[in-house]
Amino acid sequence: MRIIAAIALLAGAVSAHAIGLGPVGQGQVLVFPYYNAGDTLDTLIVVHNETSRPKALKVIVREADQARAVLSFNLYLAPHDQWSVALSSLNGELERAAIVTDDMTCTVPSIFDQRSTTLPSGLPAVFLSPLLLDDHPEAIDRLREGMVEIVEMGEVVGDAGELVAAQDCRALVNAWVQGFWRDDPATGMAPPGGGLSGKAWLINVLGGDSYSYAAEAFTEFSSIQQHADPSATEPGLANATSDRDDGRIEAAVTTQQGARTALWDSPFDAVGALLARASHQTAVTRSPELNGATEVIVANLGRLLDETTTSEVALVTWDDTGAPGLDCDRDPLISPPPPLIDRLVVVDRAVQTLQLADSGILAARNAIDVSERMPDRGRLALVAGPGGAADCPLENAILVGGPVDGGGPVRLTDAPLVVLSLERVTNGTISLPGSGTVLSNYGVLSRATTNLSPADVLTQ
């Protein structure tokens, strides 16, 4: 009976236009949930057009506190082109964080024409702008961490497409200044076709560390072209479109009972449903003998849709012996041994970092120290689903999606989080014959493993 029910759910999931997560890391929208351009780290971002068709993209850099846009521009990718850019403050030497690139892929406005300064290497740098933030004494510091959104506005066809394919950047700039796109941005534009992929590296040159992750990819985001003025901060993740008469958005979500397409009232609900997980779990390493360190990045993608969004998670830990701790009425999806409910964490920033003592991997602003009862080795979980702990009630909202092609509504917890874990081990220096010594660091960045939403959230 369970197998038959699962097949029935999958059969009802077919839709011509349902936003979903890219199963192979490709899509129409890429979200890089964390960049760091502080005193010790630089972030390198690479975007690929995996198709044979020219693309028009919107690039939006957002700061970490409220996900406010601090830089936006248009990017035009030729077929099978890639674009590389760094976010850096040159280890604090620049007056504020900037984007830096020598990539000749076309942007409007041109990064080379709009440069704020020229680095000693000759590379152009464009400062992120605190003028777009509220009057805040830490406005410039807020630029050193954040997220990056890259949205396909559409595919470029006809004469305009030939300009993109030829990388005639001056002609593309002129098209906006005094040409066909100034008169009508829809000229030569077709709906987006997807096929974008991306990867980011967090690099500490002086410390010898490098951590990489793949961008979060969203498919079937829009069925219409949304080519916008280069100065606009739209389209973004909040601009998913619907081809339904009632304007509701279809999203293909996954629960323990299988895949299901449901109707959601807004892009916020649809994207929140895609990312809803009962919990996020990761290993903990802070072994003193190996200078082990762990830090966790909690990216609240809900902030890209509504800057007032907050999520609550219960911080749960186990040591490596499985010793029981305080046994609250925990989420039944979390397997034994019983967890220790350490504290509630309110994720009210776009990006929140958790550190186990002063590990120094990210040197992040406003990091929360969660080391008080953290084991040297073990596991950490962030529980966002209903019933996380009786003594630690969570106040996340419940999203309700309407049925598509029969079936009942889908109910999911509103906690649209992406959780990344960084682990570093330092073995000190090792001698190399004839070439002195080298610092022996080992680091890895991984997505936290997740538990899907509980079985009782899907009502037939």
Residue pairs with C-beta under 8 A, 6 or more apart in sequence:
5 257
5 460
6 257
6 258
8 407
9 257
9 258
9 259
9 260
9 407
10 258
10 259
12 260
12 261
12 403
12 404
12 405
12 406
12 407
13 252
13 259
13 260
13 261
13 404
14 261
14 405
15 250
15 252
15 261
15 404
16 243
17 220
17 223
17 242
17 243
17 250
18 220
18 250
18 251
18 252
18 261
19 218
19 219
19 220
19 221
19 240
19 249
19 250
19 251
19 252
19 270
19 271
19 274
20 218
20 219
20 220
20 251
20 252
20 274
21 27
21 216
21 217
21 218
21 219
21 274
22 194
22 197
22 217
22 218
22 219
25 197
25 214
25 215
25 217
26 50
26 194
26 195
26 196
26 197
26 217
26 219
27 194
27 196
27 217
27 218
27 219
27 221
28 151
28 152
28 192
28 193
28 194
28 196
28 218
28 219
28 220
28 221
28 222
29 149
29 150
29 151
29 152
29 196
29 217
29 218
29 221
29 237
30 47
30 149
30 150
30 196
30 197
30 198
30 215
30 216
30 217
30 218
31 147
31 148
31 149
31 150
31 215
31 216
31 218
31 237
31 301
31 304
31 418
32 45
32 147
32 148
32 149
32 150
32 198
32 200
32 215
32 216
33 147
33 216
33 297
33 299
33 301
33 351
33 418
33 420
34 145
34 146
34 147
34 200
34 202
34 297
34 299
34 351
34 420
35 43
35 45
35 61
35 87
35 145
35 146
35 147
35 148
35 200
35 202
36 42
36 43
36 87
36 144
36 145
36 202
36 362
36 364
37 43
37 87
37 88
37 89
37 97
37 98
37 143
37 144
37 145
38 89
38 92
38 97
38 144
38 145
38 362
38 363
38 364
39 89
39 91
39 92
39 363
40 91
40 204
40 206
40 207
40 360
40 363
41 202
41 203
41 204
41 362
41 363
42 86
42 87
42 88
42 202
42 203
42 205
43 86
43 87
43 88
43 200
43 201
43 202
43 203
44 84
44 85
44 86
44 200
44 201
44 203
45 84
45 85
45 86
45 87
45 148
45 198
45 199
45 200
46 82
46 83
46 84
46 198
46 199
46 200
47 57
47 75
47 77
47 82
47 83
47 84
47 150
47 196
47 197
47 198
47 215
48 81
48 82
48 196
48 197
48 198
49 55
49 77
49 78
49 79
49 80
49 81
49 82
49 195
49 196
50 80
50 195
50 196
50 197
51 79
51 80
51 193
51 194
51 195
52 79
52 80
53 79
53 155
53 156
53 161
53 193
53 195
54 76
54 77
54 78
54 79
54 155
54 156
54 157
54 161
54 164
54 165
55 76
55 77
55 152
55 154
55 155
55 156
55 164
55 192
55 196
56 74
56 75
56 76
56 152
56 153
56 154
56 155
56 156
56 164
56 189
56 227
57 74
57 75
57 76
57 77
57 150
57 151
57 152
57 153
57 196
58 72
58 73
58 74
58 75
58 149
58 150
58 151
58 153
58 228
58 232
58 234
58 235
58 236
59 71
59 72
59 73
59 74
59 75
59 107
59 148
59 149
59 150
60 69
60 71
60 72
60 148
60 149
60 150
60 151
60 233
60 236
61 69
61 70
61 71
61 72
61 87
61 99
61 128
61 146
61 147
61 148
62 68
62 69
62 70
62 146
62 147
62 148
62 149
62 304
62 350
63 70
63 128
63 133
63 142
63 143
63 145
63 146
63 350
64 142
64 144
64 145
64 146
64 147
64 349
64 350
64 351
64 365
65 142
65 349
65 350
65 366
66 133
66 303
66 307
66 349
66 350
67 146
67 147
67 303
67 304
67 307
67 350
68 132
68 133
68 134
68 307
69 132
69 233
70 128
70 129
70 130
70 132
70 133
70 143
70 146
71 99
71 126
71 128
71 129
72 230
72 231
72 232
72 233
73 107
73 108
73 109
73 111
73 230
74 107
74 108
74 153
74 176
74 228
74 230
75 83
75 105
75 106
75 107
75 150
76 105
76 106
76 107
76 108
76 156
76 164
76 169
76 172
77 83
77 105
77 164
78 105
78 164
78 165
78 166
78 167
79 165
81 105
81 167
82 105
83 101
83 103
83 105
84 101
84 103
85 99
85 100
85 101
85 103
86 99
86 100
86 101
87 97
87 98
87 99
87 100
87 128
87 148
88 94
88 97
88 98
88 100
88 125
89 96
89 97
89 98
89 144
90 119
91 205
91 206
94 117
94 125
94 127
95 127
95 140
96 127
96 128
96 130
96 140
96 143
97 127
97 128
97 143
97 144
98 116
98 117
98 125
98 126
98 127
98 128
99 111
99 125
99 126
99 128
100 119
100 123
100 124
100 125
101 111
101 123
101 124
102 123
102 124
104 167
104 169
105 167
106 164
106 167
106 168
106 169
106 172
107 169
108 172
108 173
108 176
108 230
109 173
109 230
110 169
110 173
111 124
111 126
112 124
113 173
114 126
115 124
115 125
115 126
116 125
116 126
116 127
117 124
117 125
117 127
118 124
118 125
119 125
128 143
130 136
130 139
130 140
130 142
130 143
133 139
133 142
136 142
138 365
141 365
142 365
144 365
145 351
145 364
145 365
146 350
146 351
147 299
147 301
147 304
147 350
147 351
149 236
149 237
149 304
150 196
150 198
150 215
151 221
151 226
151 235
151 236
151 237
151 239
152 192
152 193
152 194
152 196
152 221
152 222
153 189
153 192
153 225
153 226
153 227
153 228
153 235
154 189
154 190
154 191
154 192
154 225
154 226
154 227
155 161
155 189
155 190
155 191
155 192
155 193
155 225
156 163
156 164
156 188
156 189
156 190
157 188
157 189
157 190
158 188
159 188
160 175
160 180
160 181
160 187
160 188
160 189
161 188
163 171
163 172
163 175
164 172
175 181
175 182
176 182
176 229
176 230
180 187
180 188
181 187
181 227
185 227
185 228
185 229
186 225
186 227
189 225
189 227
190 225
191 222
191 223
191 224
191 225
192 221
192 222
192 225
192 226
194 219
194 220
196 217
197 214
197 215
197 217
198 214
198 215
198 217
199 212
199 213
199 214
199 215
200 212
200 213
200 215
201 210
201 211
201 212
202 209
202 210
202 211
202 212
202 362
202 422
202 445
203 209
203 210
203 211
204 210
207 439
207 441
208 439
208 441
209 361
209 424
209 441
209 443
210 443
211 422
211 443
211 444
211 445
212 445
213 420
213 445
213 446
213 447
216 301
216 418
218 237
218 271
218 274
221 240
221 241
222 235
222 239
222 240
222 241
223 241
223 243
224 241
226 234
226 235
226 239
226 241
228 234
228 235
236 304
237 267
237 271
237 301
237 304
237 305
238 267
238 268
238 304
238 305
238 306
239 267
240 249
240 267
240 270
240 271
241 249
242 248
242 249
242 250
244 250
244 263
248 263
248 264
248 265
248 402
249 263
249 264
249 265
249 266
249 267
249 269
249 270
250 261
250 262
250 263
250 264
250 270
250 404
251 261
251 262
251 264
251 270
251 271
251 273
251 274
251 401
252 259
252 260
252 261
252 274
253 259
253 260
253 261
253 262
253 273
253 274
253 276
253 401
253 410
253 412
254 260
254 452
255 410
255 412
255 452
255 453
255 455
255 457
255 458
256 333
256 452
256 453
256 454
256 455
256 458
257 455
257 458
260 407
260 410
260 458
261 404
261 405
262 273
262 401
262 402
262 403
262 404
262 409
262 410
263 401
263 402
263 403
263 404
264 270
264 273
264 399
264 401
264 402
266 305
267 305
268 302
268 305
268 306
268 309
269 399
269 401
269 414
271 301
271 302
271 304
271 305
271 416
272 302
272 305
272 399
272 412
272 414
272 415
272 416
273 399
273 401
273 410
273 412
274 416
275 301
275 415
275 416
275 417
275 418
276 384
276 399
276 412
276 413
276 414
276 415
276 416
276 453
277 384
277 385
277 415
277 417
277 450
277 451
277 452
277 453
278 331
278 333
278 383
278 384
278 385
278 413
278 450
278 451
278 452
278 453
278 454
279 316
279 331
279 333
279 334
279 381
279 382
279 383
279 384
279 385
279 388
279 450
279 451
280 313
280 381
280 382
280 384
280 417
280 419
280 448
280 449
280 450
281 334
281 379
281 380
281 381
281 382
281 448
281 449
281 450
281 451
282 294
282 296
282 379
282 380
282 381
282 419
282 421
282 446
282 448
282 449
283 294
283 378
283 379
283 380
283 421
283 423
284 294
284 317
284 356
284 374
284 375
284 376
284 377
284 378
284 379
284 380
285 292
285 293
285 294
285 376
285 377
285 423
285 425
286 292
286 293
286 294
286 356
286 357
286 359
286 371
286 374
286 376
286 377
287 376
287 377
287 425
288 376
290 425
290 426
290 427
291 424
291 425
291 426
291 428
292 376
292 423
292 424
292 425
293 356
293 357
293 359
293 360
293 361
293 423
293 424
293 425
294 356
294 359
294 380
294 421
294 422
294 423
294 424
295 353
295 354
295 355
295 356
295 359
295 361
295 362
295 364
295 367
295 421
295 422
296 353
296 354
296 355
296 380
296 382
296 419
296 420
296 421
296 422
296 448
297 351
297 352
297 353
297 362
297 419
297 420
297 421
297 422
298 313
298 345
298 347
298 351
298 352
298 353
298 354
298 382
298 417
298 418
298 419
299 350
299 351
299 417
299 418
299 419
299 420
300 309
300 310
300 311
300 347
300 349
300 350
300 351
300 352
300 416
300 417
301 416
301 417
301 418
302 309
302 311
302 414
302 415
302 416
303 309
303 349
303 350
304 350
305 416
309 416
310 346
310 347
310 348
311 346
311 347
311 384
311 396
311 414
311 415
311 416
311 417
312 344
312 345
312 346
312 347
312 384
312 394
312 395
312 396
312 415
313 344
313 345
313 347
313 382
313 383
313 384
313 388
313 394
313 415
313 417
314 341
314 343
314 344
314 345
314 382
314 383
314 388
314 389
314 392
314 394
315 341
315 342
315 343
315 344
315 345
315 354
315 370
315 380
315 381
315 382
316 330
316 334
316 339
316 340
316 341
316 342
316 380
316 381
316 382
316 383
316 388
316 389
317 325
317 339
317 340
317 342
317 373
317 374
317 375
317 378
317 379
317 380
317 381
318 325
318 337
318 339
318 340
318 375
318 378
318 379
319 375
319 377
319 378
320 375
320 377
320 378
322 336
322 337
323 337
324 337
324 338
325 338
325 339
325 340
325 341
326 339
326 340
326 341
326 391
327 338
327 339
328 339
328 341
328 389
328 390
328 391
328 392
329 387
329 389
329 390
329 391
330 338
330 339
330 341
330 383
330 387
330 388
330 389
331 383
331 385
331 386
331 387
331 388
331 389
331 451
331 454
332 387
332 454
333 385
333 451
333 452
333 454
334 381
334 383
334 451
339 381
340 373
341 389
341 391
341 392
342 370
342 372
342 373
342 374
343 370
343 392
344 392
344 394
345 352
345 354
345 368
345 370
345 382
347 417
349 366
352 366
352 368
353 362
353 364
353 366
353 367
353 368
354 367
354 368
354 370
355 361
355 362
355 364
355 367
355 368
355 369
355 370
355 371
356 369
356 370
356 371
356 374
357 369
357 371
358 369
359 424
361 422
361 424
361 443
362 422
370 380
374 380
382 417
382 419
382 448
383 389
383 394
384 394
384 396
384 413
384 415
384 417
385 394
385 413
385 415
385 451
385 453
385 454
386 394
386 398
386 413
386 454
386 457
387 454
388 394
394 413
396 413
396 414
396 415
397 413
397 414
398 411
398 412
398 413
398 414
399 411
399 412
399 413
399 414
400 409
400 410
400 411
401 409
401 410
401 411
401 412
402 409
403 409
403 410
407 460
408 458
408 459
408 460
409 459
410 457
410 458
411 457
411 458
411 459
412 453
412 457
413 453
413 457
418 447
419 447
419 448
419 450
420 445
420 446
420 447
420 448
421 445
421 446
421 447
421 448
422 443
422 444
422 445
423 443
423 444
423 446
424 441
424 442
424 443
425 441
425 442
425 443
426 439
426 440
426 441
426 442
427 440
427 441
427 442
428 439
428 440
429 437
429 438
429 439
429 440
430 437
430 438
430 440
431 437
432 438
